[in-house]
Amino acid sequence: MRVLMVTAGSWGDVAPYLGLGLRLRADGHEVALATHARFGEPVRAYGLEFRPLPTDPLRQLNSAGGRELASAATAQAELTRGLRLVRSFLPHLAEGMWEAAQQGTDVLLTSALADPLCGPIAEALRVPRLGAYLQPIAPTGAFAPLALGGRRSLGPYGNLWAARALRSLTSHAFAPAVIRLRRRLGLPHRACGAAGRAPRSRTIHHGFSPRVVSPPRDWPAHLKVCGYWWPPRPAGWRPDRRLVEFLRAGPAPVFVGFGSFVAADATRLAALVMEALRIAGLRGVVQAGWSGLHAQGNDMLAVSEVPHDWLFPRMAAVVHHAGAGTTAAGLRAGVPAVPVPGQLDEHFWAARLVALGSAPTRIPYQRLTAPRLACALRRAVDDPAFRARTGHIAARLADEDGAAPVLSVLEKGEW
């Protein structure tokens, strides 16, 4: 079967689909991944077919709209600016997805962001479409919607109402691009409010562990939580000699990295991180990420991209932006965390780390200070309970096979 996976966003929105795609390919399927051109090289390196999508997520985050999103101080501001930013490039994405799907597709596997645009494409090509989400975005009373997650629960009824309102708002943000795409494909017009919504009975798989986020009791049966789709380590990768020597030269350091989060003032952030490490008396491995952080000093080492599955088990703790993928990698490694969420679903995953007992606290990026980060790091490193609880989670994650439910649906044709 020719499977086309479609995703858009940062590297964290792409890497899990490499792991899933390799499993599908090993099971005999022909697998292609449609995503941004900047990720083409790693996709091809693993032997998956690559189909490029327009727009560059890093350029978007470095734009005026991206900087506004990074500096948002409230959930409402984040949501408003995030939807405005997404809406600006949806028409280009829609055209790219249509071109990718025409190159041979028997079934579409789509991320949450790509799903509304892939609906008309699947309809036009008359192929099934399955959701393959990395976040729990379906309405539930169990927790607040991700755009508000980690701030405060509104109670079961309030959470459900807020999630439905947010879904309606998101649907209307997608509507112009979806309507334009339907017209382009010669499909009948649909009401604006339903343009971005998924059919109620369509199977949607979620690529995170039920041990991290239990399936809400009010979710219908077609919403399935499968387990993580672990990204593969780059073929032939070897650690840099400087990194190996640094790790051998002293006690286990802490990792500090903010992934795809683009700080408005990377110089200030780097200085804050270095000061926090000095206050805490800890060694640090600081990853540049999309903010381009740089650290210098005898007890600090700046690195570029290093596979988390190799690096994190060697750390005393990890400080990160609480993206879904980095959160998962820290739990898999059994290492305590200090999450510093900056925007949108990062607040949700940061709150989950605290609730699971893997992190002593979460520090929203807008309230990050060197003394606060140093204090949290000392708690994470000094209290063995955080490592013990995270290690217990890691042992349970090792038994999961998140790709198996997706393979089963493809084999049985249960669309």
C-alpha positions as CSV (number, residue, x, y, z in Angstrom):
1,M,0.0,0.0,0.0
2,R,1.3,3.5,-0.9
3,V,1.1,5.5,2.4
4,L,1.6,9.3,2.3
5,M,2.2,10.9,5.7
6,V,1.7,14.6,5.8
7,T,2.9,16.9,8.6
8,A,3.9,20.5,9.0
9,G,5.8,22.5,11.7
10,S,9.1,22.1,13.4
11,W,11.5,19.1,13.5
12,G,9.5,17.9,16.5
13,D,6.5,17.7,14.3
14,V,8.4,15.6,11.7
15,A,10.8,13.2,13.6
16,P,8.1,10.9,15.0
17,Y,6.8,10.2,11.5
18,L,10.2,9.0,10.5
19,G,10.0,6.3,13.2
20,L,6.4,5.4,12.2
21,G,7.3,5.4,8.5
22,L,10.2,3.0,9.0
23,R,7.9,0.6,10.7
24,L,5.3,0.8,8.0
25,R,8.0,0.3,5.4
26,A,9.4,-2.7,7.2
27,D,5.9,-4.2,7.1
28,G,5.9,-3.9,3.3
29,H,4.3,-0.6,2.6
30,E,5.6,2.1,0.3
31,V,6.0,5.2,2.5
32,A,6.4,8.8,1.5
33,L,6.6,11.8,3.8
34,A,5.3,15.2,2.8
35,T,6.8,18.1,4.8
36,H,8.9,21.2,4.6
37,A,11.9,21.3,2.2
38,R,14.4,22.0,5.1
39,F,13.7,18.4,6.4
40,G,14.2,16.7,3.0
41,E,17.7,15.4,3.7
42,P,17.0,13.4,6.9
43,V,13.8,12.0,5.3
44,R,15.7,10.7,2.3
45,A,18.6,9.5,4.5
46,Y,16.3,6.9,6.0
47,G,15.1,5.7,2.7
48,L,11.7,7.2,2.8
49,E,10.3,9.0,-0.2
50,F,10.3,12.8,0.4
51,R,7.6,15.1,-1.1
52,P,8.3,18.8,-0.3
53,L,5.8,21.3,1.1
54,P,6.3,25.1,0.7
55,T,7.0,27.5,3.5
56,D,9.9,27.4,6.0
57,P,8.8,27.1,9.6
58,L,12.0,28.7,10.9
59,R,11.5,31.7,8.6
60,Q,7.9,31.9,9.9
61,L,9.0,31.9,13.5
62,N,11.6,34.5,12.7
63,S,9.0,36.7,11.1
64,A,7.2,39.6,12.8
65,G,4.3,37.3,13.5
66,G,6.5,34.6,14.9
67,R,8.2,37.0,17.3
68,E,4.8,38.3,18.4
69,L,3.8,34.7,19.2
70,A,7.0,34.1,21.2
71,S,6.5,37.2,23.3
72,A,2.8,36.6,24.1
73,A,2.2,36.9,27.8
74,T,-1.3,35.3,28.0
75,A,-3.0,32.2,26.6
76,Q,-5.5,34.4,24.7
77,A,-2.6,36.3,23.0
78,E,-0.8,33.1,22.1
79,L,-3.9,31.6,20.5
80,T,-4.8,34.8,18.6
81,R,-1.2,35.3,17.3
82,G,-0.7,31.6,16.6
83,L,-3.9,31.3,14.5
84,R,-3.0,34.5,12.6
85,L,0.5,33.1,11.9
86,V,-0.9,29.7,10.7
87,R,-3.6,31.3,8.6
88,S,-1.0,33.3,6.7
89,F,0.6,30.2,5.1
90,L,-2.3,27.7,4.9
91,P,-3.1,28.4,1.2
92,H,0.5,27.6,0.3
93,L,0.5,24.5,2.3
94,A,-2.8,23.3,0.8
95,E,-1.4,23.6,-2.7
96,G,1.8,21.7,-1.7
97,M,-0.2,18.9,-0.1
98,W,-2.3,18.5,-3.2
99,E,0.7,18.3,-5.4
100,A,2.3,15.7,-3.0
101,A,-0.8,13.6,-2.9
102,Q,-1.1,13.4,-6.7
103,Q,2.2,11.6,-6.9
104,G,0.7,8.3,-5.9
105,T,-1.3,7.7,-2.7
106,D,-3.5,4.9,-1.4
107,V,-4.0,6.2,2.1
108,L,-3.2,9.5,3.9
109,L,-1.8,9.7,7.4
110,T,-2.1,13.2,8.6
111,S,-0.9,15.3,11.5
112,A,-3.3,17.5,13.4
113,L,-2.2,20.7,11.6
114,A,-2.3,19.0,8.2
115,D,-5.6,17.1,8.7
116,P,-8.2,19.8,7.8
117,L,-6.4,20.5,4.5
118,C,-6.0,16.8,3.7
119,G,-9.8,16.3,4.0
120,P,-10.7,17.7,0.6
121,I,-7.6,16.0,-0.9
122,A,-8.7,12.6,0.3
123,E,-12.2,13.3,-0.9
124,A,-11.0,14.3,-4.4
125,L,-8.7,11.3,-4.7
126,R,-11.2,9.0,-3.1
127,V,-8.7,7.5,-0.7
128,P,-9.0,6.9,3.0
129,R,-7.5,9.4,5.5
130,L,-6.4,8.5,9.0
131,G,-5.4,10.9,11.7
132,A,-1.9,10.5,13.2
133,Y,-1.7,13.2,15.9
134,L,1.0,14.1,18.3
135,Q,-1.2,16.0,20.7
136,P,-4.6,15.3,22.3
137,I,-6.7,18.0,20.7
138,A,-10.2,16.4,20.7
139,P,-12.6,18.0,23.2
140,T,-12.7,16.5,26.7
141,G,-13.7,17.4,30.2
142,A,-10.6,15.7,31.6
143,F,-8.3,18.7,31.0
144,A,-8.3,22.2,29.5
145,P,-7.6,22.4,25.7
146,L,-3.9,22.5,24.8
147,A,-3.9,26.2,24.0
148,L,-4.8,26.7,27.7
149,G,-3.3,23.5,29.1
150,G,-1.0,23.9,32.1
151,R,-2.5,27.1,33.2
152,R,-5.6,26.0,34.9
153,S,-8.5,23.6,34.5
154,L,-12.0,25.0,34.1
155,G,-13.6,21.9,35.5
156,P,-15.1,19.1,33.4
157,Y,-17.9,21.1,31.8
158,G,-15.8,24.2,31.4
159,N,-12.9,22.3,29.8
160,L,-15.4,20.7,27.4
161,W,-17.0,24.0,26.5
162,A,-13.7,25.7,26.0
163,A,-12.4,22.9,23.8
164,R,-15.5,23.0,21.6
165,A,-15.2,26.8,21.4
166,L,-11.6,26.5,20.5
167,R,-12.3,23.9,17.8
168,S,-14.9,26.2,16.3
169,L,-12.4,29.1,16.3
170,T,-9.7,26.9,14.7
171,S,-12.2,25.6,12.1
172,H,-13.0,29.2,11.1
173,A,-9.3,30.0,10.9
174,F,-8.8,27.1,8.5
175,A,-12.0,27.8,6.5
176,P,-10.7,30.2,3.8
177,A,-7.9,27.9,2.8
178,V,-10.2,24.8,2.9
179,I,-12.9,26.5,0.9
180,R,-10.4,27.7,-1.6
181,L,-8.9,24.2,-1.9
182,R,-12.3,22.6,-2.3
183,R,-13.1,25.0,-5.1
184,R,-9.7,24.3,-6.7
185,L,-10.5,20.5,-6.6
186,G,-14.1,20.9,-8.0
187,L,-15.7,19.7,-4.7
188,P,-19.1,20.9,-3.5
189,H,-19.1,23.8,-1.1
190,R,-19.5,23.2,2.6
191,A,-20.5,25.4,5.5
192,C,-17.7,27.5,6.9
193,G,-18.0,26.2,10.4
194,A,-17.5,22.6,9.4
195,A,-14.6,23.2,7.0
196,G,-11.9,22.1,9.3
197,R,-13.6,19.4,11.3
198,A,-12.9,15.7,11.1
199,P,-15.7,13.2,10.6
200,R,-16.8,11.9,14.0
201,S,-16.2,8.3,13.3
202,R,-12.8,8.5,11.5
203,T,-10.0,6.7,13.2
204,I,-7.4,9.0,14.8
205,H,-4.2,7.6,16.3
206,H,-2.3,9.5,18.9
207,G,1.5,9.1,19.0
208,F,2.0,9.4,22.7
209,S,1.9,7.0,25.6
210,P,-1.3,6.3,27.6
211,R,1.0,6.2,30.6
212,V,1.8,9.9,30.0
213,V,-1.7,11.0,28.9
214,S,-4.5,8.5,29.7
215,P,-7.3,8.4,27.1
216,P,-10.0,10.6,28.5
217,R,-13.1,8.6,29.5
218,D,-15.3,10.9,27.4
219,W,-13.4,10.2,24.2
220,P,-15.2,8.0,21.6
221,A,-13.7,4.7,20.7
222,H,-12.3,5.9,17.3
223,L,-9.8,8.2,19.2
224,K,-6.9,5.9,20.1
225,V,-3.8,6.5,22.2
226,C,-1.1,4.2,20.8
227,G,2.2,5.0,22.3
228,Y,5.2,7.0,21.1
229,W,6.6,6.8,17.5
230,W,10.2,7.0,18.4
231,P,12.4,8.9,15.9
232,P,15.4,6.9,14.6
233,R,19.0,7.9,15.3
234,P,20.7,9.3,12.2
235,A,22.5,6.6,10.2
236,G,26.2,6.5,10.9
237,W,26.0,9.1,13.6
238,R,28.9,9.4,16.0
239,P,29.3,11.9,18.9
240,D,31.7,14.7,18.5
241,R,35.0,14.2,20.3
242,R,34.6,17.4,22.2
243,L,31.3,16.2,23.6
244,V,32.7,12.8,24.7
245,E,35.7,14.4,26.4
246,F,33.4,16.9,28.2
247,L,31.2,14.2,29.5
248,R,34.3,12.3,30.8
249,A,35.8,15.3,32.4
250,G,33.5,15.6,35.3
251,P,30.1,14.7,36.9
252,A,27.0,14.3,34.7
253,P,26.0,17.7,33.4
254,V,22.5,19.1,32.7
255,F,21.1,19.6,29.2
256,V,19.7,23.0,28.3
257,G,17.9,23.4,25.0
258,F,14.8,25.1,23.7
259,G,14.4,23.2,20.4
260,S,12.3,25.0,17.9
261,F,11.3,27.9,20.2
262,V,12.7,31.1,18.8
263,A,13.6,33.5,21.6
264,A,13.2,37.2,20.8
265,D,16.6,37.9,22.5
266,A,18.8,34.8,22.2
267,T,21.8,36.7,23.7
268,R,19.9,37.5,26.9
269,L,18.6,33.9,27.1
270,A,22.1,32.4,26.7
271,A,23.4,34.7,29.4
272,L,20.5,33.8,31.7
273,V,21.2,30.1,31.2
274,M,25.0,30.4,31.9
275,E,24.2,32.4,35.1
276,A,21.7,29.8,36.3
277,L,24.3,27.0,35.8
278,R,26.9,29.0,37.7
279,I,24.5,29.7,40.6
280,A,23.5,26.0,40.7
281,G,27.1,24.9,40.5
282,L,26.3,22.5,37.7
283,R,28.0,21.6,34.4
284,G,25.9,22.2,31.3
285,V,25.5,21.0,27.7
286,V,23.7,23.9,25.9
287,Q,22.1,23.1,22.6
288,A,21.9,26.0,20.0
289,G,18.4,25.1,18.7
290,W,16.5,27.5,16.5
291,S,17.3,30.4,18.9
292,G,21.0,29.9,18.2
293,L,22.0,29.8,21.9
294,H,25.7,29.9,22.7
295,A,27.4,29.1,26.0
296,Q,31.1,29.3,27.0
297,G,33.1,28.4,30.0
298,N,35.0,25.6,31.6
299,D,31.9,23.8,32.8
300,M,29.7,24.5,29.7
301,L,29.7,23.1,26.2
302,A,27.7,24.4,23.3
303,V,26.5,21.8,20.8
304,S,24.3,21.7,17.7
305,E,22.0,18.7,17.0
306,V,22.7,15.6,19.1
307,P,20.3,12.7,19.2
308,H,18.3,12.8,22.4
309,D,18.2,9.1,22.8
310,W,22.1,9.1,23.1
311,L,22.5,12.3,25.0
312,F,19.7,12.4,27.6
313,P,20.6,9.2,29.5
314,R,24.0,10.8,30.2
315,M,22.5,13.9,31.8
316,A,21.7,14.7,35.4
317,A,18.6,16.6,34.3
318,V,17.2,18.2,31.2
319,V,15.9,21.8,30.8
320,H,13.7,22.1,27.7
321,H,10.8,23.9,26.1
322,A,8.4,21.0,26.7
323,G,7.7,20.3,23.1
324,A,6.0,16.9,22.7
325,G,9.0,15.1,21.3
326,T,11.6,16.5,23.7
327,T,9.2,15.7,26.6
328,A,8.9,12.2,25.4
329,A,12.7,11.8,25.0
330,G,13.4,12.9,28.5
331,L,10.8,10.4,29.9
332,R,12.3,7.7,27.8
333,A,15.7,8.4,29.2
334,G,14.5,8.3,32.7
335,V,15.9,11.8,33.5
336,P,14.3,14.4,35.6
337,A,13.2,17.6,33.8
338,V,12.8,21.3,34.3
339,P,10.3,22.4,31.6
340,V,10.3,26.0,30.4
341,P,7.2,26.2,28.2
342,G,7.0,29.1,25.8
343,Q,3.8,28.7,23.9
344,L,0.7,26.7,23.0
345,D,0.9,22.9,23.7
346,E,4.2,23.3,25.5
347,H,2.3,24.4,28.7
348,F,0.3,21.2,28.6
349,W,3.3,18.9,28.4
350,A,5.1,20.8,31.0
351,A,2.2,20.4,33.4
352,R,2.1,16.7,32.6
353,L,5.8,16.4,33.6
354,V,5.0,18.0,37.0
355,A,1.9,15.8,37.5
356,L,3.9,12.7,36.7
357,G,6.6,13.6,39.3
358,S,9.3,13.9,36.7
359,A,9.8,17.6,37.2
360,P,9.8,19.7,40.4
361,T,8.1,22.6,38.8
362,R,7.6,24.3,35.4
363,I,8.8,27.8,34.7
364,P,6.9,29.6,31.9
365,Y,9.4,31.3,29.6
366,Q,8.0,34.7,30.3
367,R,8.8,34.3,34.0
368,L,12.2,32.7,33.5
369,T,15.1,34.1,35.7
370,A,18.5,32.7,36.5
371,P,17.8,32.2,40.2
372,R,14.5,30.5,39.5
373,L,16.1,28.1,37.0
374,A,19.0,27.4,39.3
375,C,16.7,26.6,42.2
376,A,14.6,24.2,40.0
377,L,17.7,22.5,38.7
378,R,19.1,21.9,42.2
379,R,15.8,20.3,43.2
380,A,15.7,18.1,40.1
381,V,19.3,16.9,40.6
382,D,19.4,16.7,44.4
383,D,16.1,14.9,45.1
384,P,16.4,11.3,44.0
385,A,12.6,10.9,43.9
386,F,12.4,12.7,40.6
387,R,14.9,10.4,38.9
388,A,13.2,7.3,40.5
389,R,9.7,8.3,39.3
390,T,11.0,9.2,35.8
391,G,12.9,5.9,35.6
392,H,9.7,4.0,36.5
393,I,8.0,5.7,33.6
394,A,10.9,4.9,31.2
395,A,10.7,1.2,32.1
396,R,7.0,1.2,31.2
397,L,7.5,3.1,27.9
398,A,10.1,0.5,26.9
399,D,7.3,-2.1,26.7
400,E,5.1,-0.1,24.3
401,D,4.8,-0.5,20.5
402,G,3.1,2.7,19.3
403,A,3.3,1.8,15.7
404,A,1.4,-1.6,16.0
405,P,-2.1,-0.1,16.2
406,V,-1.5,1.9,13.0
407,L,-0.2,-1.1,11.2
408,S,-3.2,-3.1,12.3
409,V,-5.6,-0.6,10.9
410,L,-3.8,-0.5,7.6
411,E,-3.7,-4.3,7.3
412,K,-7.4,-4.7,8.1
413,G,-8.6,-1.7,6.1
414,E,-10.5,-0.3,9.1
415,W,-10.8,3.3,7.9
